[in-house]
Amino acid sequence: MLIMRMALIEEYKSQNTWRHWESYLDKLPIKKDEVVLDLGCGPGYVTHLLAQRAGKVIGIDLNAELLNEAQRSYQGDTIQFITADIKDLTKLNLPPVDGIWTSFAAAYLPDFSPVLKNWLNLLKPNGWIAIVEMSDLFAHKPLEATIEDTFKAFYKRQLANNVYDFEMGGKVRQILLQEGVTIELDENKEDEELVFNGPADKQILTAWENRLNRMVALQDFFGKDRFQSAKSQFLNCLGSKEHYCEAEIKFIIGRK
């Protein structure tokens, strides 16, 4: 189990090199004296980058193993890590904050509106919120129609079970607007691993295979034999010269 946890942490490190976070953070209206929340901070990579631009950053995540890695790797007076569920922050006695950052976390909160309302209660008037989220993770082509259909059916099942919303990226803007947030930036971002066209290199293919191997619910949904075939076809698709992507990563900045 320890080996598996360490492997996951290494995967997170690799993924962060492909995100090019500075291209996101350069767009933030962040100031040196601000207090910022990093919600769903994982192993703390972006928390650390935010702390170079803010007065204090509080990183919050429910995964104790990832938080341990964050605390081991990134220390200092400007960073604080808290193990907690970002779905409900009311019990943490957090201070009012100037900004909120969250990346690839909203999809784990399918009923996002009440969660967002809870977050916004911590945000000072005129404070900012930045959300990174994607839609349609498996929208890579060309794939057999039956495999595409099974991915879509899996999306619906996970959403119906309130586990994960694979199309959250396309919903974030409207949810923010419904909560009275003014949108200041709405961008589609490219990504070396998640949103790209043309053939993936070996490292990217390995990252995708590791992701698929971790997705036990997806394996169960396909069935063991059919999953192995679908995984092989999907990886072949990513490595093909004809490969193209219809998935999206949305980067939205709003102002309270």
N, C-alpha and C positions, 0 to 999 in steps of 0.2 A: 504493500500500500504506500509506503514512504517513497519507493521508486516511482510509482505512478504519480504521486503528488509533485515530486521534483520534476518529472517529465512535463507535467502541465505547466509548472512555473517557467521552465525553459521555453515551452511553446509560447507563453505570454510574452516573454522577452523577444522572441523572434518576431512575433506579430507586431510588437510595438515599433520595430525597425521599419516595417512596411507601412505604418500609418502616417509617417511624416507629420507628427503632431504640431510642429512649429508652424506649418502652413495653416493650421486651425487657430492656434493660440495668437498668432500675429493679428488676427481679426477681432480679438476680444477687446472690449472697452475696459480693460483691467488697469487698475492703478496700484502704485507701490504700497499704499497704506491700507489696502482693502483686505477684508476677511472673506474668504471664498470657501464654499463647500465643494468637494469632489465626491459625488454620490455614485456608489458602485466603483470604487477606486481600484479594486483588484490589488495587484502587487505594488501599486503606488508610483508607477512610472510617470503618469501625467500629473499626479499630485506634486511630484518633485519639480516638474517643469513649471507648473503654476506657481509654486513657491518662489521661483526665481523672479516672478513678476508681481507678486502680491505681498502684503504684510504678513498674512497667516493663511494657511490652507488646512482645512479639516477634511481628511479622507475617511469615508465611511463605507464599510462593506461587511456582508454577513459571513463571508468565507474566512474563517480564522487562519487557515493555512496561508492564504494569499496575504492577509494582513500581517502575519508573522514575517513573511518575506519583505513586505513593505517596510516594516519597522526595523528589520535587519539592514536593509539597503539604504534607506533614506531617513536620516535623523537630523534634528536641529530644532531651534526655538520656533521656527516659522512653520513647522509641520506637526500636526497631531493626527493620529489614527484612532478610529473607534470601531469596534466590532459591533455591528447592529444592522437591523433590517431597514433598508432605505424606504421601505413601504410605509413605515410609520416612525416619524422622528420626534413625536410629541413627548416621549419619555426621556429624551436625552438632555434636556435643559440647555439647548444650544443657544448661542447669542444671535441677535439679528446679524445678517450677513449682507455683504455688498454684491456678491455674485454667486451663482450656482453653475457648476459644470457637471455634466453627466454624459458618458460615452458608452454606447452599446449596452445600456441598462434598462431603458424604457420598455423594450420589447419583453422583458421578463415581468412586466407589470401590465398585463393586458387591459385591466380596468384602470387606465392611467389617469383619467380626469381627477378623481378624488385624491390620488397620490400627489399629482401636480399641485392641487389646491393646498395640500399639507405643506409641500415644499415652499410654495409662494408665501405662506404665512411667515416664514423665516426671513424672507427677502425684504430688505429695506425699501421704502418708496423710491422709485426710479432705479432700483437695482436691476441687474441683468441676469439672464439665464441663457446658457448655451447647451444645446442638446445635439449629440451625434447619434444617429440611428439609421439602420438600413432597412430596405424592403426587398423581399423576394430573394433570399440568400442563394437559392439553387437555380436561379434564372440564367443558366449558362447553356449555350446551344452550340452545335446541334445535338439534341438528345432525342431518343425515341419518345413518341407521344405518350406511351403508357407510363414511362418513367416520370415525365413531366406531370402527368395527371396524378400519379401517386404522391409526388412531392406536394402538389396543391391540396390533395386530400389530407395529407399529414398536417399542413398548415391549419386547415379547418379544425382538425381534431384537437390540436394543441391549443388553439384559440378557444374552442368550445369547453375544454377542460381548464381554462384559465391558467395555462402553464406558460405560454409564450405566444407573442403575436409577430409572425414572420413578415407582416406588412406594416408594422408600426411606423417605420420611417416616413411613409406617405401620409400618416395621420397626425403627426406631431404638430404641424403648423396649425391645423384647424383646432386641435385641442388647446393649444396656447391661446389662440384668438378667443375661444369660448370662455377662457378664464380671464379675459381682459388684458392679455399681454400684447404689447405692440411689437410687431416683427421688424427687426432692423436688418437682418441678413437671412437669406434663404438660398443655400448653394447645394449643388450636387458635387460630390467629391470623388475623384478617382482614387484607386487604391491598388497597389501592386499585387495584393493577394485576393481581395474580395470583388473588386470591380475593375476589370481590365479586358482588353481584347487581344487576340492572338495567343500563341502557345505559352503556357506557364513553364517556368524553369523547374529544375528538380526540387529545389527547396520549397517552392510554392506547392508543388504536387504533394510533397511529404506533409506539409502543413494541412492541406485539405484531407489527406488520407487519415492523419491523426484526428482531425475534427470528426470525420465520419465514424471512425472507430470508437470515439467517445460517446456518440449519440445512440445510446441503447434504445431509447424510445423509437427512434427512426428505424433501427434494425428490427425491432419487434413489429413495427407497422408493416414493413416490407415482407417480413418473414426471412429466415436465415439464408436460404439458398437464393431467393430473389434479391435480397440485399447485396450479396456478394457480386452478383451479376450487375446490378445497378451501380454499385460503387465502381466497378471496373469500367463501365461505360462512361460514368461521370468523369473519372480521372482521365480517361482517353479523350473525352471532349475538351477538358481543360488544357491538355497537351497538344491539341490539334491546331494546325495552321488556320483552319476554318473557324476556330473558336471565337465566339463573341458573347458579350454579356448584356443582359437586360436588367440586372439588379441595380439598385441605387443606394448610395450612402448620402443621407441628408444631413446638412450642417445648418442649424437654425439658431440665431441669436435673437432673443426678445428682451424687452424692457418692461418692467412692472409699472 
